[in-house]
Amino acid sequence: MLNNITFGQYFPADSFVHKMDARFKLLMTFALIVFAFVAFNFASLGLVAVFTVFVLLLTKIPLKMYFRTLKTIFIFILISAVLNIFYVTDGTLLFSYGIIRIYTGGILRAVFVAVRIVLLILISAVLTYTTTPTSLTDAIESLLKPLSKIGIDTHTFAMMMTIALRFIPTLIEETDKIMSAQKARGADMENGGLIKKIKSVIPILIPLLVSSIRRAKELADAMECRCYHGGKGRTRLKVLKAGRRDVVATISVCVLLTGIILLNIFI
């Protein structure tokens, strides 16, 4: 299952989204996430979903990569949907057994929440799939630059966030290797009760923690060997520059926001 996790990876392609300015992609990612939350009915959320699917197609990344990401959080989506079924008591009563009651409103709410979570994951995946770690660091630093006026080291903050994203796939791969090694030694991680399964995680966490500390030290040594001393006075090989694609994307997002507002008001 760990091999299905692709979040945090970058997939090179010659697409409209890949060529966009990383700052605009970051801002539009946050905007679409907000839009998914301000969509109050199925019509407005459906509009966000259609726009998201259109963006996925623009990335020219195989849709199976996005489905692999969703597959890893399917249990979380299912649990959230089930909880919302029992949370809402509006509409027609469909099922009743003891204190358990399921209404049509609960079913609709469960579907609405599930679609919203899926959209949030897909929107976030587009950013990491189409933006290199270096570009993402530069974008975060550029957007947070005004905070440097009050003494906040925005470059270090941006670097920390980007390194964290970059090492998600690495840690997942390391975890998979450790699990395979433990299973080869006869460890049983799938059978037994809850307590036994919790205990079986300890032989994975300890080597993973040691490996993470070792990788962090190696990364720090590599940065020092390359005379890295933070962002002050540093220049960049690729300077972020907005273009026509970013203008078109900004207009599209503004039109999307207008559509969501109208659908929320009139439907």
C-alpha positions in Angstrom: 0.0 0.0 0.0 2.9 2.3 0.7 4.0 2.1 -2.9 0.7 3.8 -3.8 1.6 7.0 -2.0 2.9 9.5 -4.5 2.1 12.8 -2.7 5.1 15.1 -2.5 6.7 13.7 -5.7 7.3 15.7 -8.9 6.4 14.4 -12.3 8.0 16.3 -15.2 5.8 17.0 -18.2 5.3 19.6 -20.9 2.0 21.0 -19.8 0.2 24.3 -19.2 0.3 23.9 -15.4 4.0 22.9 -15.3 4.9 26.1 -17.1 3.0 28.3 -14.8 4.8 30.6 -12.2 5.1 28.6 -9.0 3.8 31.6 -7.0 0.6 31.7 -8.9 0.2 27.9 -8.6 0.7 28.1 -4.8 -1.9 31.0 -4.5 -4.4 29.2 -6.8 -4.0 26.0 -4.8 -5.0 27.8 -1.6 -7.8 29.6 -3.5 -9.3 26.3 -4.8 -9.0 24.8 -1.3 -11.0 27.8 0.1 -13.5 27.5 -2.8 -14.1 23.9 -1.9 -15.0 25.0 1.7 -17.2 28.0 0.7 -19.2 25.8 -1.8 -22.4 25.3 0.3 -24.4 23.2 -2.1 -23.9 20.4 -4.7 -24.2 22.8 -7.6 -21.3 25.0 -6.4 -19.2 22.1 -5.3 -19.9 20.4 -8.6 -18.5 23.5 -10.3 -15.3 23.2 -8.3 -15.1 19.5 -9.1 -15.4 20.2 -12.9 -12.7 22.9 -12.7 -10.5 20.5 -10.7 -10.9 17.7 -13.3 -10.1 20.2 -16.0 -6.9 21.2 -14.2 -5.9 17.5 -13.8 -6.3 17.0 -17.5 -4.2 20.1 -18.2 -1.2 18.6 -16.2 -0.9 15.7 -18.7 -0.1 13.5 -15.7 -1.8 10.1 -15.9 -5.0 10.1 -13.9 -4.0 6.8 -12.3 -1.3 8.7 -10.3 -4.1 10.8 -8.7 -6.2 7.7 -8.1 -3.2 6.1 -6.4 -3.1 9.0 -4.0 -6.8 8.8 -3.3 -6.5 5.0 -2.7 -4.2 5.6 0.2 -6.7 7.8 2.1 -9.8 5.8 1.1 -10.3 4.6 4.7 -10.2 8.2 6.0 -12.7 9.3 3.4 -15.0 6.4 4.2 -14.9 7.1 8.0 -15.6 10.8 7.5 -18.6 9.9 5.3 -20.0 7.4 7.7 -19.8 9.7 10.6 -21.7 12.4 8.7 -24.4 9.9 7.9 -25.4 9.8 11.6 -24.6 13.5 12.2 -27.4 14.9 10.1 -31.1 14.2 10.9 -32.8 16.1 8.2 -35.0 14.7 5.4 -36.8 11.4 5.2 -36.0 8.6 7.6 -34.6 5.7 5.6 -33.4 3.3 8.4 -34.0 3.0 12.1 -32.6 0.4 14.5 -32.4 1.3 18.2 -30.6 4.6 18.5 -29.3 4.4 14.9 -31.3 6.4 12.4 -30.3 7.2 8.9 -31.9 10.1 7.0 -31.7 11.3 3.4 -30.0 14.4 4.7 -27.3 12.3 6.3 -26.7 10.4 3.0 -26.4 13.7 1.1 -24.1 15.2 3.7 -21.9 12.1 3.6 -21.5 12.3 -0.2 -20.9 16.1 0.0 -18.1 15.7 2.6 -16.5 12.8 0.7 -16.4 14.8 -2.5 -15.0 17.8 -0.7 -12.1 15.7 0.8 -11.3 14.2 -2.6 -11.1 17.6 -4.1 -8.8 18.9 -1.4 -6.4 15.9 -2.0 -6.5 16.3 -5.8 -5.9 20.1 -5.6 -2.9 19.6 -3.3 -1.5 16.8 -5.4 -1.5 19.0 -8.5 0.8 21.5 -6.8 3.4 18.9 -5.7 3.2 16.9 -9.0 3.8 19.9 -11.2 6.2 22.0 -9.2 9.8 21.2 -8.4 11.0 21.5 -4.8 13.3 24.4 -5.8 10.6 26.3 -7.5 8.2 25.7 -4.6 10.9 27.0 -2.1 11.4 30.1 -4.2 7.6 30.7 -4.4 7.0 30.3 -0.7 9.9 32.6 0.1 8.8 35.2 -2.4 5.2 35.2 -1.1 6.4 35.5 2.5 9.0 38.1 1.8 7.0 41.0 3.4 7.4 39.1 6.7 11.2 39.5 6.5 10.6 43.2 7.3 9.6 42.3 10.9 12.6 39.9 11.4 11.2 36.6 10.3 13.6 34.4 8.3 11.3 33.5 5.4 14.0 31.7 3.5 14.6 29.2 6.3 10.9 28.7 6.8 10.3 28.1 3.1 13.3 25.7 3.0 11.9 23.7 5.9 8.5 23.3 4.3 10.0 22.2 1.0 12.4 19.7 2.5 9.5 18.2 4.5 7.4 17.8 1.3 10.4 16.4 -0.6 11.2 13.8 2.0 7.7 12.4 2.3 8.2 9.9 -0.6 11.7 9.1 0.7 10.4 8.2 4.2 7.6 6.2 2.7 10.0 4.2 0.6 12.2 3.7 3.7 9.2 2.5 5.7 8.3 0.0 3.0 11.9 -1.4 3.0 11.9 -1.7 6.8 8.6 -3.5 6.7 9.8 -5.9 4.0 12.9 -6.6 6.0 11.0 -7.3 9.2 8.6 -9.6 7.4 11.5 -11.5 5.9 12.7 -12.1 9.5 9.4 -13.6 10.4 7.6 -10.6 11.8 3.8 -10.8 11.7 2.3 -7.4 11.2 -1.1 -8.2 9.9 -2.6 -10.8 12.2 -3.6 -10.6 15.9 -5.5 -8.1 18.0 -5.1 -4.3 18.3 -2.4 -4.5 21.0 -0.3 -7.0 19.0 -0.5 -4.8 15.9 0.6 -1.7 17.9 3.5 -3.6 19.3 4.5 -4.8 15.8 4.8 -1.1 14.8 7.7 -0.5 17.3 10.3 -2.5 15.2 9.4 -0.2 12.3 9.4 3.2 14.1 12.8 2.8 15.8 14.8 2.0 12.6 12.8 4.7 10.7 13.6 7.3 13.4 17.3 6.4 13.3 17.3 6.5 9.5 15.5 9.9 9.5 18.1 11.4 11.8 20.9 10.0 9.7 19.4 11.4 6.5 18.9 14.8 8.2 22.6 14.8 9.3 23.8 13.9 5.8 21.6 16.6 4.2 23.0 19.2 6.7 26.6 18.1 5.9 25.9 18.3 2.2 24.5 21.8 2.5 27.5 22.9 4.5 29.9 21.4 2.0 28.2 23.5 -0.7 28.7 26.6 1.4 25.0 27.1 2.1 24.4 29.9 4.6 20.7 30.8 4.1 19.0 33.1 1.7 20.7 36.4 2.4 22.7 37.5 -0.7 21.9 34.4 -2.6 21.0 34.5 -6.3 18.9 32.1 -8.3 19.5 30.1 -11.5 15.8 30.5 -12.5 14.0 33.7 -11.6 10.3 33.4 -11.1 8.4 35.5 -13.7 4.7 35.7 -14.4 3.5 35.2 -18.0 0.3 34.9 -20.1 -0.5 31.5 -18.6 -0.6 33.0 -15.1 -2.9 35.8 -16.3 -5.3 33.3 -18.0 -5.3 31.1 -14.9 -6.0 34.0 -12.6 -9.0 35.1 -14.7 -10.3 31.5 -14.8 -10.1 31.3 -11.0 -11.9 34.7 -10.7 -14.7 33.4 -13.0 -14.9 30.2 -10.9 -15.3 32.3 -7.7 -18.1 34.3 -9.4 -19.8 31.1 -10.4 -19.6 29.7 -6.9 -21.0 32.8 -5.3 -23.9 32.9 -7.8 -24.7 29.2 -7.3 -24.6 29.6 -3.5 -27.0 32.5 -3.6 -29.6 31.4 -6.2 -29.6 27.6 -5.7 
